[in-house]
Amino acid sequence: MKRIITQSALRLRLKRHLAKRGEALVANRSPRTAALHGHYMVIDTETNEASRTHLELYDLVALAREIEAIKPYEAVQFDDGHVELGEEELEYDG
């Protein structure tokens, strides 16, 4: 069984882990910017340049798993009710 974390907890964990790497998660609020670069992007805080663009809400789970901001046994429940389990399933020995 997966441990559920919320969408807001996911974003907070991403922000903390990215900050350690000198990066920041930015939400593009303008419809024009979101159309050009996606709803989220990761920027390098020293150069202020985008290191990743075209990230949508559900893409944040893959990013969080990549940088180990969430564990393999955790799932994310989004505000719309969707639960993203991730690719890795736990093995049950009993």
Order of alpha helices (4+ residues) and beta strands (2+ residues): beta-alpha-beta-alpha-beta-beta-alpha-beta-beta
